[in-house]
Amino acid sequence: MKRVTLESCVTLALVAIVLAGPIGAKNISPADHSHGSSLPREVPIPSVPKTVVAVHLVNPDFTVMQLKYRVFFNKAEVKRIPLNDYDFKAAFTDEFMNALAEDKRMEWRTQTSDEQIDVPTLLKGKGSPPSVNAERILAVGINEYGAFLADLAADKFYVSAQFRLIDRATGKKLWKKTVFERIDFDGKISEMQADNQKGLKEGINRILEKLCPKIAAEIRRARV
């Protein structure tokens, strides 16, 4: 019988360790290796909700509200001035849509001519939203726009409006706002009607440039 020495035992032990691999290592079959190298599952990206902007203008004329102070009473006068070659609703909508475009959480579009949207009813929180190609409806009601004149205060251009963002499927209110935006102006209304009412139109454009970005910024800050 061949005699086994201590040196041969150590050698055999080292060979066994090498063949077995590192301690704790897991034998990986070709199938396991293939599975482990597969690409991670893609997570679906949430779709951006489509939002239709519907604008309702109560009165298309420029309104002049004049408050005259008297000793025992105040007298208020209201006049309507039609603006020539000026579409307030179109001017507002263009300015507003440009401001809303910065909010990438929604895909914005204007109401089409064949979509029937009852904006006054939606603003009151009544009725059911109509069936339109959008997940949300932003109802905008322009109550009035014009100039406010007072004997003891600065004259101002103003716009009075309401905004209400709703979920079309449920009618749930997501956000709302009522505004009475105004800016100071110098001069007389009579003088602003010269040169095809240039002064009145420029004043209204100025207040739209202030109002629309302001409302769009509030919508961006809202959790909707």
C-alpha positions in Angstrom: 0.0 0.0 0.0 1.2 3.4 -1.0 1.9 5.7 2.0 0.0 9.0 2.1 2.1 11.8 3.3 1.0 15.1 4.9 2.2 17.0 1.9 0.0 15.0 -0.5 -3.1 15.6 1.8 -2.5 19.4 1.7 -2.1 19.3 -2.1 -5.4 17.4 -2.6 -7.2 19.9 -0.3 -6.0 22.9 -2.3 -7.0 21.2 -5.6 -10.5 20.6 -4.2 -10.9 24.3 -3.1 -9.8 25.5 -6.6 -12.3 23.2 -8.3 -15.2 24.2 -6.0 -14.7 27.9 -6.5 -14.9 30.8 -4.0 -16.7 30.0 -0.7 -20.4 31.0 -0.9 -20.4 31.4 -4.7 -23.5 30.2 -6.4 -23.3 28.0 -9.5 -25.0 29.9 -12.3 -26.5 27.9 -15.1 -26.6 29.2 -18.6 -30.3 29.7 -18.3 -29.8 31.8 -15.0 -27.1 33.8 -16.7 -29.3 34.6 -19.6 -32.2 35.6 -17.3 -30.0 37.9 -15.2 -28.6 39.8 -18.2 -32.1 40.6 -19.6 -33.1 44.3 -20.0 -35.1 45.9 -17.1 -38.8 46.1 -17.7 -39.9 49.5 -19.1 -42.1 51.6 -16.9 -45.0 53.2 -18.8 -44.9 57.0 -18.9 -48.2 58.7 -17.8 -50.0 60.4 -20.6 -50.4 64.1 -20.6 -54.1 65.1 -20.2 -55.6 67.1 -23.0 -57.2 70.3 -21.8 -59.6 72.4 -23.9 -59.9 76.1 -23.1 -63.4 77.5 -23.6 -63.8 81.3 -23.4 -67.1 83.1 -23.0 -67.4 86.9 -23.3 -70.5 88.4 -21.7 -70.3 91.7 -23.5 -67.9 92.5 -26.4 -68.0 96.3 -25.9 -65.6 98.4 -23.9 -67.3 99.4 -20.6 -66.7 102.8 -19.0 -67.7 102.9 -15.3 -67.6 106.4 -13.9 -68.2 107.1 -10.2 -69.0 110.7 -9.3 -68.8 111.7 -5.6 -71.4 114.1 -4.2 -71.9 115.5 -0.8 -74.8 113.3 0.2 -74.6 110.5 -2.5 -72.4 108.9 -5.1 -73.5 108.8 -8.7 -72.4 105.9 -11.0 -72.7 106.0 -14.7 -72.0 103.1 -17.2 -71.3 103.6 -20.9 -70.6 101.0 -23.6 -68.1 101.8 -26.4 -67.9 99.4 -29.3 -64.3 98.9 -30.4 -63.7 99.1 -34.1 -61.5 96.4 -35.7 -60.7 94.8 -32.4 -61.7 91.3 -31.1 -61.2 91.2 -27.4 -62.0 87.5 -27.1 -59.5 86.6 -29.8 -56.8 88.9 -28.2 -57.4 87.4 -24.8 -57.4 83.8 -26.1 -54.1 84.3 -28.0 -52.4 85.9 -25.0 -53.7 83.3 -22.6 -52.8 80.2 -24.7 -49.2 81.6 -25.1 -49.0 81.8 -21.3 -50.4 78.4 -20.7 -48.0 76.7 -23.2 -45.3 76.9 -20.4 -47.2 74.4 -18.4 -46.2 71.0 -19.8 -48.3 69.0 -17.4 -51.2 69.4 -19.8 -51.7 69.6 -23.6 -53.6 72.8 -24.2 -55.9 73.6 -27.1 -58.8 76.0 -27.9 -62.4 75.1 -28.3 -63.3 74.2 -31.8 -66.3 75.6 -33.7 -68.2 72.4 -33.5 -67.8 71.9 -29.7 -70.8 73.0 -27.7 -69.5 74.0 -24.2 -71.9 75.9 -21.8 -69.2 78.0 -20.0 -71.6 79.9 -17.7 -73.2 76.7 -16.4 -69.8 75.1 -15.9 -68.5 78.2 -14.0 -71.5 77.8 -11.6 -70.5 74.1 -11.0 -73.7 72.9 -12.5 -74.6 70.6 -15.3 -72.5 67.8 -16.8 -69.4 68.5 -18.9 -69.9 67.9 -22.6 -68.3 65.0 -24.5 -65.2 66.5 -26.1 -61.8 65.2 -27.2 -60.1 66.2 -23.9 -59.7 64.9 -20.4 -60.1 68.4 -18.9 -62.0 71.7 -19.6 -60.8 75.1 -18.5 -63.9 77.3 -18.5 -63.2 81.1 -18.7 -65.9 83.7 -18.3 -65.0 87.3 -19.1 -67.7 89.3 -17.3 -66.5 92.7 -18.4 -63.5 94.8 -19.5 -63.0 98.5 -19.8 -62.1 101.6 -17.7 -63.0 102.6 -14.2 -63.1 106.4 -13.6 -63.4 108.0 -10.2 -63.2 111.6 -9.0 -61.1 110.8 -5.9 -59.0 107.9 -7.2 -56.7 107.0 -10.1 -58.4 106.0 -13.4 -57.8 102.3 -14.3 -58.3 99.8 -17.0 -59.8 96.6 -15.7 -60.9 93.1 -16.6 -63.3 91.0 -14.5 -63.2 87.3 -15.1 -63.7 83.8 -13.7 -61.7 80.6 -14.3 -62.6 77.0 -13.5 -60.6 73.9 -14.4 -62.7 70.7 -14.3 -62.3 67.0 -15.0 -64.4 66.2 -18.0 -65.3 62.7 -17.0 -66.5 63.4 -13.4 -67.2 67.2 -13.5 -64.9 67.5 -10.4 -63.5 71.0 -9.9 -59.7 70.9 -10.0 -59.0 74.6 -9.6 -60.8 77.9 -9.8 -60.2 81.7 -9.6 -62.1 84.9 -9.8 -60.2 88.1 -10.7 -60.7 91.8 -11.0 -57.4 92.8 -12.6 -56.6 96.5 -13.1 -53.8 98.9 -14.1 -53.5 102.7 -13.8 -53.7 104.9 -16.9 -53.2 108.6 -17.5 -55.3 110.7 -19.9 -58.9 111.0 -20.8 -61.2 108.4 -22.3 -62.3 110.9 -24.9 -58.7 111.4 -26.0 -58.1 107.7 -26.1 -60.8 107.2 -28.7 -58.9 109.3 -31.3 -56.9 107.6 -34.1 -59.3 104.6 -34.4 -59.4 104.2 -30.6 -55.7 103.4 -30.4 -55.4 104.4 -26.7 -58.2 102.1 -25.6 -56.9 99.1 -27.5 -53.3 99.6 -26.2 -54.6 99.9 -22.7 -56.5 96.7 -22.9 -53.6 94.9 -24.5 -51.4 96.0 -21.6 -53.8 94.6 -19.0 -54.0 91.3 -20.9 -50.2 91.1 -20.9 -50.4 91.3 -17.1 -53.4 89.1 -16.4 -52.8 86.1 -18.6 -49.2 85.2 -17.4 -50.4 85.8 -13.8 -53.3 83.3 -14.2 -51.1 80.7 -16.0 -48.5 80.9 -13.2 -51.2 80.2 -10.6 -52.3 77.2 -12.5 -48.7 75.9 -12.7 -48.4 76.3 -8.9 -51.7 74.4 -8.3 -51.6 70.6 -7.8 -53.7 69.5 -10.7 
